[in-house]
Amino acid sequence: MATVELNQGNFESVVTGNDMVIVDFWAPWCGPCRSFAPTYEQMSDKYPGIVFAKVNTEAEQDLAGYFQIRSIPTLMVFREKVIIYSEAGALPASGLEQLIEQAQQLDMAEVHQQIAAEAAAGS
């Protein structure tokens, strides 16, 4: 599966409309971003049930600002509309694969329960 280009107009619908979305925040001038791109594309073929998306931080500065992207590449993993991972830096293929496996195994019922408990405690 090819990666999906995200922008202000489609970001929310892609994240809310899919169980798991991995977003690569990148820029065309970023060497590590360009080096990471083939690995990212390869994983999108290996895991067809996951949406692999990219946000060009140059073109989508509002999105980058909203998510407080300070360095690139930054990977962000959404699962059931929840950010479960966000970290700057390109990963080797084995590291990205390990991240995907861990994200798939995460007990989302427990995550949602923790979020609800934190929200209740904060109000």
Secondary structure as the mmCIF struct_conf table of DSSP 4:
data_model
#
loop_
_struct_conf.conf_type_id
_struct_conf.id
_struct_conf.beg_label_comp_id
_struct_conf.beg_label_asym_id
_struct_conf.beg_label_seq_id
_struct_conf.end_label_comp_id
_struct_conf.end_label_asym_id
_struct_conf.end_label_seq_id
STRN STRN1 VAL A 4 GLU A 5
TURN_TY1_P TURN_TY1_P1 GLN A 8 ASN A 10
HELX_RH_AL_P HELX_RH_AL_P1 PHE A 11 THR A 16
TURN_TY1_P TURN_TY1_P2 GLY A 17 GLY A 17
BEND BEND1 ASN A 18 ASP A 19
STRN STRN2 MET A 20 TRP A 26
TURN_TY1_P TURN_TY1_P3 PRO A 28 TRP A 29
HELX_RH_AL_P HELX_RH_AL_P2 GLY A 31 LYS A 46
TURN_TY1_P TURN_TY1_P4 PRO A 48 GLY A 49
BEND BEND2 ILE A 50 ILE A 50
STRN STRN3 VAL A 51 ASN A 56
TURN_TY1_P TURN_TY1_P5 THR A 57 ALA A 59
HELX_RH_AL_P HELX_RH_AL_P3 GLN A 61 TYR A 66
TURN_TY1_P TURN_TY1_P6 PHE A 67 GLN A 68
BEND BEND3 SER A 71 PRO A 73
STRN STRN4 THR A 74 ARG A 79
TURN_TY1_P TURN_TY1_P7 GLU A 80 LYS A 81
STRN STRN5 VAL A 82 ALA A 88
BEND BEND4 GLY A 89 GLY A 89
HELX_RH_AL_P HELX_RH_AL_P4 ALA A 93 GLN A 105
BEND BEND5 LEU A 106 LEU A 106
HELX_RH_AL_P HELX_RH_AL_P5 MET A 108 GLY A 122
#
